[in-house]
Amino acid sequence: MRRRRLAPLLAVSVTATLAPALATSTATAAPAATPSTVSSSAAKGGLERYVKQKPRWKRCEADSPAEFQCATIKVPLDYRVPGGKRIDLAISRIKSTAPGKRHGVLFSNPGGPGGQGLYMPLGIRESFPKSVQRKYDLIGFDPRGVGQSSPVSCGLKPKEENWLRPYKEETFDKDVAWARDVANKCKEKAGDRLAHITTRNTARDMDLLRAILGEKKISYVGYSYGTYLGAVYTQLFPGRADRFVLDSAVDPARAWRGMIQWWAEGAEPAFDRWTRWAAKRSEKYGLGDTPKEVDRTFWDLVAQADEKPIEVEGQPVTGDDIRSGMRQAFFSPEYATEAVVELKKAAAGEPASAKKLASLTGSEGTGTAGAAGDAAEVPADNMTASFWAVVCGDNSAAWSRDPESYRQDAIEDKGRYPLYGDFASSIKPCAFWAKSVERATKVNNKVGSLVVQNEWDSQTPLPSGQALHAALKRSKMVTVLGGEGHGVYPSGNACTDRPVRGYLLTGKLPAKDVTCEATADSNAEARKNQKRDVLPGSPLPERAPDRF
């Protein structure tokens, strides 16, 4: 993982042309009136000073391209009290390469929650068509609480960040204690800010940045969690949303416990597809002549590893390691088959490829690796801390306060979804989190947008994307049948790339939903990208198996 350091830059000076519009939008977006909710006039007065900021753009780093510029602005910690505490928002830009053809600004988000977006303009410049780059100033930012934007920390040790835990009767009490400890540590370390690190507030930050930049509207490309952030923005600020591309989509009604459970639900059809694929190629791989035999081969390996861990180059692999590590792999049948073949060799005491079993041994890295360590001042647990802030704080009502309910759910879901059900449904720190400051956002609007989705996506399965499409009444959807991997655009598949590019260039959505067939090359690229770390600036989402 490449490490980056970004010196903080103060935002100063003044321009206030859009202050009234911003204040009205923000006040409208606030929750129903409560004793702590300020009036719209007070919000207007409080936000004017923020809109007057003029970013002091400077080269981001000595070794970065000169045209890649960074700055820091101030935003309210609590938009209900705009005159209160302020926090930093790290922003970046690459200006349009053809100012005469410029349409506006293109914001972006890579996923997470907790993924850094500051370097997204670099990734977009490397991979998006030149025609799109001529059309927009590319705008990146680290969401509040993340990376260079006043990062939060819970002071967690690496072992405490391991949060997807299988249900076992003998360890459940320890898991409950762990979840409670994480919630308590977060409260103690970042209690005054934690409640305000939410998707709604990040959407408000985006709109404040829009006003500071002097733009009437923004266009946007968001991946994974970024689709939810984009959808929330369209709900809060429908008049400010221009061209929105939402790639690998979150079902807004299932944010966030239900989205984590999607990982288990979505894995079962992927597993069944894998057994059929491997059975058809039994002569080559030897895992079974029928889907049922392939199924038995896999579960026999799990049972063997449960009884005695299988050693891979001296490292023990348990049955739980296999279930957890293989969940994501099954969405790419060839990738999964090669891994199971090697696992079968290791189980027989034969030499096996550790590289092909990296998802089981952890040698590919961890879900948090590199996500928060791009600068010395960013806490090591930042991605995890900001993840919990959003996942718990966006909608505390989705999380039961009764630990026993998680036990029951884990037991039942392991029966329904044997590969991953207990991992997804067992106890999480949100069970002990403070109540959300605001209600959950119900996405249900008529803002035009383009939803893009692979059929075989391990993190946001196809039904999740279809649900967002249904919630956004004027959206159109591009579905890639047979498409593997998390993140679609750009893929090199003309069928999928063309409507996205056309929409970004013209603002015209396809006349109807588009269905494409995956290509061998696009799926091969997805398998290549199936890693646990990503470089800053990737235009595709965080590919960690424990993030969106």
C-alpha positions, 0 to 999 in steps of 0.5 A, a space after each residue: 500500500 502506497 503511503 501518502 502525506 498531505 499537509 493541512 491547508 487552511 481555507 480562508 477569504 470570502 465569497 457568499 453568493 450562494 449562502 441563502 440557497 445553501 442555508 435553505 437546503 440545509 435547514 430543509 434537510 434537518 430533522 423535524 423540529 426538536 428543542 435542539 433544532 435551530 430555526 432556518 434563519 439561525 441556520 442561514 446566519 450561521 452558515 454564511 461564514 462557511 460559504 464565504 471561505 475561499 479554498 487556498 489550493 496548493 499542490 497536494 504533495 511534492 511528488 504528485 502532479 502539479 494539477 492535482 491540488 488540495 485544500 482544507 475547509 471548515 464545516 460545522 460539526 453539528 449542522 443544527 448548531 452551525 455556530 458551534 464547533 467546527 471540523 476540517 474537511 480535506 478537499 482536492 481537485 483536478 480542473 477541467 482539461 478544456 475549460 471552454 467545454 466544462 459543464 461543472 464539477 464531478 464529486 466522487 466517493 470510493 466506498 467504505 464507510 470510512 474510505 478516503 476519497 481525497 485521491 479519487 480525482 487521480 484515479 478518475 483521471 487515469 481511468 475515465 475517458 478524456 471526454 469526461 475529464 474535459 467536461 468537469 473539474 474532478 473533486 475529491 474529499 475525505 468524508 468527515 471523520 476520515 483520513 485528513 478530515 478531522 479523523 476519528 479514532 476509538 483507540 482500537 488494537 488490531 485484534 479489536 478491529 476484527 469484527 465479523 465473528 462466527 457464532 459459537 456458544 462457548 465464545 458468544 459472551 466474549 464477543 458480547 464483551 468485545 462489542 460493548 468494549 468497542 462501543 465504550 472505547 469509541 464513546 470515550 475517545 471520540 464521544 463529542 464528535 461520534 454522533 455527527 459522523 453520519 451520512 446525512 452530515 457528509 451529504 450536507 458537507 458536500 452541499 456546503 462544498 458545492 456552495 463554496 465552489 460557486 456551483 449551482 449543482 453537482 454531478 457525482 460518481 459513487 461506488 458501494 457505500 458511495 451510492 448510499 451517500 449519493 442517494 442521501 444527497 439526492 433526498 436532502 438536496 434534490 434541486 442540487 443534484 445534476 448527473 449522478 452515477 451510483 455504481 454497485 448499489 446499497 439498498 437504502 432501506 437496509 442500511 446498515 444491519 440488513 446490508 451486512 446480512 446481504 453478504 450472507 444472503 447473497 453468498 448462497 446463490 453464488 455458492 450454488 452457481 459455483 458448484 454447478 460451474 465446478 461440476 461441469 469441469 470435474 475432469 479438470 478440477 476433480 471436485 465432483 461430477 455433480 453440484 451435490 458432489 462439489 458441495 460435499 467436497 467443500 463442506 467435508 473440507 470445512 468439517 475436517 478443518 473444524 476438527 483439526 486446522 488444515 496447515 497452509 505453509 505452516 499456518 493453520 486454517 480453521 473451518 471458520 477461516 474457510 467459510 469466511 475467506 471463501 465467501 467473496 471468492 465464490 462470486 468468481 467461480 474460477 477463482 474459487 475453484 482454484 482455491 478449493 483445489 489447493 485447499 484440498 491438496 493442503 488437507 491431504 498433506 500435499 504442497 499447496 499454493 499459498 498465493 491461491 489460498 491467500 484469502 484464507 490465510 490473510 496474506 492478502 492483507 486486512 480489511 483496514 490495511 492502508 485505509 487510514 494510514 496514508 498520513 502519520 497523523 491519521 489514527 491506525 484504526 480510523 477506517 474502523 472507527 469511522 465505519 462504526 460511526 456511520 454504520 451505527 449512527 445512521 440508523 440506531 433503530 436497526 440495531 437491537 439492544 438485546 444481545 440475546 437477539 443476536 445469538 438467536 439471529 446468528 443461530 437461525 441465519 447459520 441454518 439459512 445461510 450456512 456459509 456466512 449467516 452467523 458471521 453477518 448476524 452475530 453481535 456488533 458494537 452497534 448493539 451498545 451505541 448511542 441513539 442516533 441524533 437523527 432519523 434514518 433517511 428514507 430515499 424516495 425521490 424523482 431525481 434522475 440518476 444511473 444505477 450500475 450493477 454487476 449480477 455477481 457482486 459480493 458486497 452489494 448483491 444484485 437485489 440491493 442495486 435493484 432496490 435502490 433503482 426502485 427507490 429512485 423513481 426516475 433512475 435508470 439501471 445498467 445490469 451486467 448479467 454474468 458480471 463479477 466483482 464489486 464495481 463496474 465502471 469503467 470495465 472495458 465492456 462497451 455495453 456498460 461503459 457507453 451509457 455511463 459515459 454518455 450520461 456523464 457527457 450529455 446528462 441524458 439517461 438511457 431511454 430504458 434500463 440497459 442489460 449487458 452481458 459480461 465479457 471474459 476480459 471484464 470478469 478477468 479484470 474483476 478477478 485481478 482486482 479481488 484484493 483486500 487493499 487498494 491504492 489511494 485514488 482507485 476509481 473502484 470501491 474499497 475491495 475489502 471483504 468487510 466493507 462496502 
